[in-house]
């Protein structure tokens, strides 16, 4: 993807923080203003008390990405559902086009993705808080992805590869 020129200023990708659960509506409103916007969505099976349903959920809660020139920031901020730009060192944070392209490729692939704020590291003591291994304690030996951990579970004294959500694991 090439950077587009608008009024002598090149467009850049900016991460934007939205109001809670307003990602889709904010995305539609920005698109309605002819602003290039990207909201990564993934299919997720949701369960209610009476049914299950596949829904499209934002991959990164309360975030979307806009490709704009700096003079268009006001238009973005005046959009319903938009809270603010993310800042780094006092300036609005930008992302290289290559990162957006890579994210789009990941989203188009057959990968099961999970975003977690947990920064799980080898050597950390953990407890499994959900799933078939609930209650077991162990140590992270390595993690190959957010869904694949090699754990040493103390109760069985073996290292096993566990395919589980990061949200099922907690530090102890």
C-alpha positions in Angstrom: 0.0 0.0 0.0 1.3 3.4 -0.9 0.8 6.5 1.3 -1.7 8.8 -0.4 -1.1 12.6 -0.6 -3.8 15.0 0.6 -3.1 18.7 0.5 0.7 18.0 0.4 0.5 15.9 3.6 0.7 12.1 3.4 -1.9 10.0 5.0 -0.9 7.8 7.9 -2.6 5.1 9.9 -3.6 6.2 13.4 -5.1 3.9 16.2 -8.2 5.5 17.6 -9.8 4.7 21.0 -13.6 4.4 20.9 -16.3 4.5 23.5 -17.0 1.0 25.0 -18.8 -1.3 22.6 -19.1 1.5 20.0 -16.5 0.2 17.5 -18.9 -0.9 14.8 -21.0 2.2 14.9 -18.0 4.5 14.9 -16.6 2.6 12.0 -19.8 3.1 10.0 -19.9 6.8 10.9 -16.3 7.3 9.8 -16.9 5.4 6.5 -20.0 7.7 6.0 -17.6 10.7 6.2 -15.4 9.0 3.4 -12.6 8.4 5.9 -10.6 5.2 5.3 -11.1 3.0 8.4 -10.2 -0.5 9.4 -11.9 -2.5 12.2 -10.5 -6.0 12.5 -13.5 -8.3 13.3 -13.4 -12.1 14.1 -16.2 -14.6 14.5 -16.8 -15.8 18.0 -19.4 -18.2 19.4 -21.4 -16.5 22.1 -23.5 -18.4 24.5 -26.6 -17.0 26.2 -28.7 -18.9 28.7 -31.1 -20.0 26.0 -29.0 -20.2 22.8 -25.6 -20.0 21.1 -24.9 -17.7 18.2 -21.9 -16.8 16.0 -21.2 -13.1 16.1 -18.5 -10.8 14.7 -16.6 -9.1 17.5 -13.8 -6.6 17.4 -10.5 -8.3 17.7 -9.1 -5.4 19.8 -11.8 -4.0 22.1 -12.4 -0.2 21.8 -9.9 0.3 19.0 -10.1 0.9 15.3 -7.6 2.4 12.8 -8.0 5.4 10.5 -5.9 6.3 7.4 -5.9 10.1 7.4 -3.8 13.2 6.9 -3.0 15.2 10.1 -5.5 18.0 9.2 -8.4 15.4 9.3 -7.9 14.5 13.0 -10.7 16.9 14.0 -13.2 15.2 11.6 -12.3 11.9 13.3 -12.7 13.3 16.8 -16.1 14.8 16.0 -17.5 11.4 15.0 -20.0 9.8 17.3 -18.4 6.9 19.2 -14.8 8.2 18.9 -13.2 9.0 22.2 -9.6 10.0 21.4 -6.4 9.3 19.5 -3.7 7.3 21.2 -0.6 9.3 22.0 3.0 8.4 22.2 5.6 10.9 23.4 3.0 13.7 23.3 2.1 13.1 19.6 -0.7 11.0 18.1 0.6 7.5 17.6 0.9 6.3 14.1 1.3 2.8 12.6 3.2 1.8 9.5 1.1 0.7 6.6 2.9 -2.7 6.7 1.5 -3.4 10.1 -2.1 -2.8 9.0 -1.4 -5.0 5.9 -0.1 -7.7 8.1 -3.1 -7.5 10.5 -5.4 -7.7 7.5 -3.5 -10.9 6.3 -3.8 -12.4 9.8 -7.5 -11.7 9.9 -8.0 -13.2 6.4 -6.2 -16.4 7.3 -7.4 -19.5 9.1 -5.8 -18.5 12.4 -7.5 -18.5 15.8 -6.6 -15.2 17.3 -6.9 -13.9 20.8 -5.7 -10.6 22.1 -4.7 -10.5 25.7 -3.0 -7.8 27.8 -1.3 -10.6 29.7 2.4 -10.8 29.0 2.9 -14.4 30.0 6.6 -15.3 30.2 8.5 -18.6 30.6 9.2 -19.4 34.2 6.0 -17.9 35.5 3.9 -19.9 38.0 0.4 -20.2 36.8 -3.0 -21.7 37.7 -5.5 -22.9 35.2 -8.7 -21.1 36.0 -11.1 -22.7 33.4 -11.4 -25.6 31.1 -10.7 -29.3 31.5 -7.5 -28.6 33.5 -9.2 -26.1 35.9 -7.4 -25.9 39.3 -4.1 -27.3 38.1 -1.0 -25.3 38.9 2.2 -25.3 37.0 4.9 -23.3 35.3 5.1 -21.8 31.8 8.0 -23.5 30.0 7.5 -21.6 26.7 4.7 -20.1 24.8 4.5 -20.5 21.0 1.5 -18.3 20.6 -1.4 -16.8 22.7 -3.2 -20.2 22.3 -0.3 -22.6 22.6 1.6 -22.9 25.8 4.0 -25.6 27.0 3.2 -26.1 30.7 4.8 -28.2 33.4 1.9 -29.2 35.5 3.1 -30.0 39.1 0.3 -32.4 39.8 1.4 -34.8 37.0 5.1 -33.9 36.8 5.1 -33.8 33.0 5.5 -31.1 30.4 2.5 -31.1 28.0 1.5 -28.9 25.2 -1.8 -27.2 26.1 -3.9 -25.4 23.5 -5.9 -23.1 25.6 -6.9 -19.4 25.8 -4.6 -17.1 27.6 -7.6 -15.9 29.5 -7.9 -19.4 31.1 -4.5 -19.0 32.8 -3.7 -16.8 35.8 -0.4 -15.9 37.5 0.0 -17.2 41.1 
